[in-house]
Amino acid sequence: MHADRDADVIQLLTALVSIPSPSGREARASRVLTDWMHERGFAARVDEAGNAIGVKGEGPREILLSTDGGRWTRRDRSAPSQRPRPASPSLRAGA
């Protein structure tokens, strides 16, 4: 059910934005996100730069979610020419 998924994502985002995480000190937020991903079947880790990375499934399609520049964006890496576009409302904080 989409309502359950949306509520789950909103709860995650609410938790993430409540964690103080100025640039260079995002370790706690990255741990919360990777724990969340692990609980949902992702292979999740924090890379050497402190980014939370989650992988689920296999195949040629790869989706990137990023807050680069402070705005949520997504990019389908299976279509390299695709420009980043705003994420769906369920992936935006406060939605």
VOTOR-944791 format. One record per residue (C-alpha): y, z, x; residue in one letter. Coordinates in steps of 0.05 Angstrom, whole numbers, padded with zeros to 5 digits, always signed. Example, Ala and Ser with C-alpha at 12.3 -4.5 7.8 and 13.67 -1.06 7.14 Angstrom:
// residues 2
-00090+00156+00246A;-00021+00143+00273S;
//
This chain:
// residues 95
+00000+00000+00000M;+00068-00020+00028H;+00103+00043+00004A;+00056+00086+00045D;+00066+00042+00107R;+00142+00041+00097D;+00143+00117+00090A;+00101+00124+00153D;+00149+00079+00193V;+00210+00115+00165I;+00180+00182+00185Q;+00168+00155+00256L;+00238+00128+00262L;+00268+00192+00236T;+00228+00231+00288A;+00250+00183+00344L;+00324+00184+00328V;+00322+00261+00325S;+00299+00265+00397I;+00356+00267+00448P;+00341+00207+00493S;+00400+00183+00533P;+00388+00126+00581S;+00339+00146+00635G;+00313+00205+00595R;+00270+00173+00541E;+00203+00203+00563A;+00194+00249+00502R;+00211+00193+00453A;+00163+00146+00489S;+00108+00198+00484R;+00120+00207+00409V;+00117+00132+00399L;+00054+00122+00441T;+00020+00180+00405D;+00038+00147+00338W;+00010+00081+00362M;-00054+00112+00387H;-00065+00145+00319E;-00061+00076+00287R;-00109+00040+00333G;-00063+00012+00385F;-00078+00013+00460A;-00013+00047+00478A;+00018+00069+00543R;+00084+00083+00577V;+00099+00034+00633D;+00131+00049+00700E;+00200+00037+00671A;+00188+00087+00615G;+00179+00036+00559N;+00128+00050+00504A;+00079-00008+00502I;+00029-00018+00446G;-00024-00072+00438V;-00068-00084+00378K;-00118-00141+00372G;-00125-00203+00413E;-00103-00275+00409G;-00047-00322+00424P;+00005-00288+00380R;+00047-00232+00409E;+00103-00195+00373I;+00157-00158+00411L;+00199-00104+00378L;+00259-00083+00418S;+00322-00042+00412T;+00355-00081+00468D;+00430-00072+00460G;+00420-00017+00408G;+00397-00065+00352R;+00325-00072+00328W;+00301-00143+00340T;+00234-00177+00338R;+00208-00239+00373R;+00144-00277+00362D;+00124-00295+00433R;+00076-00348+00407S;+00139-00388+00391A;+00179-00384+00456P;+00239-00422+00429S;+00247-00373+00371Q;+00311-00334+00375R;+00308-00259+00364P;+00322-00239+00292R;+00334-00173+00258P;+00271-00134+00244A;+00247-00124+00173S;+00280-00067+00134P;+00219-00023+00142S;+00229-00025+00218L;+00303-00006+00217R;+00324+00066+00223A;+00352+00094+00159G;+00319+00040+00115A;
//
